[in-house]
Amino acid sequence: MSLDSLLDPTGEREAAERPRLARPKSLDGLTVGVLDISKVRGDVFVEEVATLLEGRGIAVKRYRKPTVARTAPKEIEQAIVEEVDVVVEGLAD
């Protein structure tokens, strides 16, 4: 596995490799989603990221999983797909 691919961590019996999407050259004109996965203090991280992005004039949408123990509900996943161009997911311990 190279650094250009990611493994899907869901419960598949065999690992599915998926190529990384190309990063945008700039965030200008894009909408950035910030996803709090409900880990302790993850909200602090994503809020700081959102504030920094907004300070640069970048549009931000905030999302939060109801629990860290499960994947995001389909409604949240679908909203992210439809509403934003890129996502920052907050992981914290």
C-alpha positions as CSV (number, residue, x, y, z in Angstrom):
1,M,0.0,0.0,0.0
2,S,1.4,3.4,-0.9
3,L,0.8,6.8,0.7
4,D,-1.4,7.6,-2.3
5,S,-4.2,5.3,-1.1
6,L,-6.3,4.9,2.0
7,L,-7.9,1.8,3.5
8,D,-11.6,1.9,4.2
9,P,-12.0,1.2,8.0
10,T,-15.5,-0.2,7.8
11,G,-16.5,-3.8,8.5
12,E,-15.7,-5.3,5.1
13,R,-14.3,-8.8,5.1
14,E,-11.5,-7.7,2.7
15,A,-9.7,-4.4,2.7
16,A,-10.8,-2.1,-0.1
17,E,-8.1,0.2,-1.3
18,R,-9.3,3.6,-2.7
19,P,-7.1,6.2,-4.3
20,R,-6.9,9.6,-2.6
21,L,-8.7,12.4,-4.2
22,A,-6.5,15.3,-5.4
23,R,-6.3,18.1,-2.9
24,P,-7.6,21.5,-4.1
25,K,-4.9,24.0,-5.0
26,S,-6.8,26.6,-2.9
27,L,-9.8,26.8,-0.6
28,D,-10.9,30.1,-2.1
29,G,-14.5,29.8,-3.3
30,L,-15.0,26.4,-1.7
31,T,-17.1,25.4,1.3
32,V,-15.3,23.5,4.0
33,G,-17.1,21.1,6.3
34,V,-15.8,20.5,9.8
35,L,-16.9,17.2,11.4
36,D,-16.8,16.7,15.1
37,I,-16.8,12.9,15.7
38,S,-17.8,13.4,19.3
39,K,-14.4,12.4,20.9
40,V,-13.5,14.3,24.0
41,R,-12.3,17.8,23.1
42,G,-12.7,17.2,19.4
43,D,-15.2,20.0,19.3
44,V,-12.5,22.4,20.5
45,F,-10.3,21.4,17.6
46,V,-12.9,21.6,14.9
47,E,-14.2,24.9,16.2
48,E,-10.7,26.4,16.2
49,V,-10.2,25.2,12.6
50,A,-13.6,26.6,11.6
51,T,-12.8,30.0,13.2
52,L,-9.4,30.2,11.4
53,L,-11.0,29.3,8.1
54,E,-13.8,31.8,8.5
55,G,-11.2,34.5,9.4
56,R,-9.7,33.9,6.0
57,G,-13.1,34.4,4.3
58,I,-13.7,30.7,3.7
59,A,-17.3,29.4,4.0
60,V,-17.6,26.7,6.7
61,K,-20.4,24.3,7.6
62,R,-20.3,22.4,10.9
63,Y,-21.4,18.8,11.5
64,R,-21.3,16.5,14.6
65,K,-21.8,12.8,14.9
66,P,-24.1,11.8,17.8
67,T,-21.6,9.3,19.2
68,V,-17.9,8.4,18.6
69,A,-18.9,4.7,18.9
70,R,-20.6,4.5,15.5
71,T,-20.1,5.8,12.0
72,A,-21.9,9.0,11.1
73,P,-25.6,8.6,10.3
74,K,-26.4,8.5,6.6
75,E,-28.2,11.9,6.9
76,I,-25.0,13.5,8.1
77,E,-22.9,11.7,5.4
78,Q,-25.4,12.8,2.7
79,A,-25.4,16.4,3.9
80,I,-21.6,16.5,3.8
81,V,-21.6,15.1,0.2
82,E,-24.2,17.6,-1.0
83,E,-23.2,20.8,1.0
84,V,-19.4,21.0,1.1
85,D,-16.3,20.6,-1.2
86,V,-13.8,19.4,1.4
87,V,-14.0,18.1,5.0
88,V,-11.8,18.4,8.1
89,E,-12.6,15.6,10.5
90,G,-11.6,16.2,14.1
91,L,-9.8,13.4,15.9
92,A,-8.7,14.0,19.5
93,D,-7.9,12.1,22.7
